[in-house]
Amino acid sequence: MNTLVTDYSRRDFLKKSSFAAAGTLSFISMPLMGASCSPVQDDLNIVGPKAGFAPQIGTLVSMMDWMRSVVEGQVRGLEQEQLDFLIDDKANSIGAMLLHLAATERYYQIHTFEGKNWGDWSREDRRRWNVASGLGDRARMMIKGNDISYYLDALNEVRSHTLEELKKRDDDWLLKVDNNWSWGPTNAYCKWFHVVEHESNHNGQVKFIKARMPS
């Protein structure tokens, strides 16, 4: 475990973080917006180490949990026709974007947990995830006709595996630099934070689509 963070228990982290201790109304309220939002964990709005994970990994997981609660709050309760809605013939549906998030996370699992090069996916993973990963015309044709539970189940299945694997790893693994990554020197922390940022990006698109659906 990284010696810089070994002494940081969850309580220590919260005491030393004035932001986490004080909080802000706008930050805390964001995952709660919308009556269809799913129940919230007591510590959802606290970014920091989590029980069962190495300190830095737990902090990453707290960010992943927070962002996922926002995404789920946006889509819970949507009907099939809303999940399939396309603004125009170049747009992606909300349903396709949700499956795209699951596909992206699955591919980062293979790359970071199994140590495979990007694109070195099994035939089974290609069959299940490639269309959602690529979006576009094939996704518009193939990803439709599903209810919200189909997409949430896929997201939860993939996330469950992510959490199981992260529990097995330490902060040295998270911080180790990959000098051969396409962006330049990058560690697993950055790669998995990109998964969080990717969800944030598509959450904005979901809001945009919802605002332009026929009432």
N, C-alpha and C positions, 0 to 999 in steps of 0.2 A: 504494500500500500504506500502511496506517495507520502513521504515524511513531512511534506509541507502542510498536509491536511489531516494527518492521523489524529491529532489532538482535538479536532473539531467535532464534537458531538453535536447532535441537532440542537440541544439547548444552548450550547456555546455559540453556535452559529447565529441563532436568533438574538441572543443577548448582544452580540457584537455588531449586529446589522441594524442600524437605526431605521433604515427604510422598512425592513420587515417588521420591526417592532411598532413603528408608527403607522405604516400603511397609508393608503390614500383611498378615498371613496371611489374615485373613478376606476382605479385598478381592481379593487375588490369587487365592484359591481359588475364588471364586464362579463364574467362567465354566467352571471345570474340573469342576464337580460332575456326576456321572452318567457311567456308562461309555459312554453313547451320544453323548457330546459330540464335536463335530467337532475336528480338529486346530487348535491355537492358534498364532497368530502369535507370534514371539519378543517383539514389543513390545506385545502386546495389552493388557497391564495397565499400560501407561504412557500416561497422559493428557497430551497435549501436542502441539506442532507435528509435522507429518508431511511427509516429503519429497514434493515435487510439488504442495503446497498452500501458500497464504498461511498465516502462522503461526496466526492465530485460526481460520481455516477448518480447518486441519489439526487443531487441538485439538478442534473440533466433530466432525470425522471420527473421531478416536480414540474419542470417546464413542459415536458411532454404531456403530463396529465392535465395541466392548465389549458394548454392549447387544444387538446382533444375535447375537453369539456365545452369549449367555445364552439367548436365545429359541430359537435352533437347537439348543442342547444339551438343552433341555426336550422338544423334539418329534421329534428324529431317532430313527428306529427305531419310531415309533408305527405301528400297523396301520390300515388303512382304517376298520375298525369303531370304533377308538378315536378317530380323527379326526372321525368322524361322531357320536360319542356325545353325547346330550343328557341333562342331569340332569333337566329337566322341559320342559314345552311352551313355556316362556318363555325358555329358555336359548339360548346360542349355542354351537355346536360349536367344537372347537379348529381344525378346518379352516377354518371360516368366519372365525374371528378372525385366522388367518394371512393369509387373502386380504384381510381388512379392513385389516391393517397395510400390505399392498402398495398397496391402493387409497388409503389416507390419504397415503402417501408420494407416490404419483403425482399426487394433487391439489395437494399442496404444491409439487411440481415445476412444474406448470402455472402456479400462482399466482406463485411467486417467480422462476422462471427465464424464463417467458414473459410475465410482467407482467400476467396476466389477473385480473380480479376473481374472488373466490371464487364458484364455481358456474358460471362461464363456461367450461364444458367442451365439447369437440367431441362430436359424435354418437358417434364411435367410442369415446371415453373413457367416455362415459355408459353405452354398451352394455356395455363390458367391466367397469367398476368400480362402477357405482351400487349394484347389489345388495349387493356386499361392503361398500361404504362405509356403507350404511344398516343392515345386519344385520337382525334381526327376522324376521318371518314369511316374507318372500320368500327370505331367505338360508337359513332352515331348510329350505325346500322345494327350493331350487335348488343350494345348495353342499353336495354330498355325492357319495360314490362315487369320490373321487379318492385316489390314494396320496400319500405324503408328498413325493415328488419334484415333484408338480404344484404344491404350495404353495411349496416351497423355490425352485423354478425361477422362480415369479412374483416372489417376494421378491428374488431375486438379479438378475433382469432389471431391476426397477425401481431397485434400489440401484446397479447398474452405471451407469445413466443419471444418477443423482444425483451419483455421484463424477466422472463425465466433465464434468458441468456445473460442479461446484464447483471443479474444476481451472482453469476458465476465468476464475474470479472472484477479486477481491482482498478484503482486509479492509474496505475502505471500503464495498464493496457489502454485506458481511455486517452491518456496524454502522449502516448508513443507516436512519433512523427512518421508519416508515410511520405518519403521523399519522391515517390514516383507517381503521385496522384496528379490528375490532369490539371487541377487548379494551381499546382505547385505544392510545396511542403504543407501537409495537412495532417491533423491527428483525428482519431476516432471521435473525439469530442466535437470537432467542427463538422464532421460528416453527419453525426446524429443531430447536432443543432440545426443543420440544414434540413433535416426531416421535419423539425418543428417549424422552421421558417417557411418551408414548402406548404405545410398545412395552413399557416397564416395567410399566405398568398392566395390559396384557393378559397379560403374562408371569405376573403374579400370578393371574389368572383361569385360565390354563392349568394352573398348579400345583394350584389348587383343584379343577378338573375331574379331573385325573389322580388326585388323592388319593381321589376318590369313584367312580372307575370300578369295575365289578365285577372281581374278581380272577380 
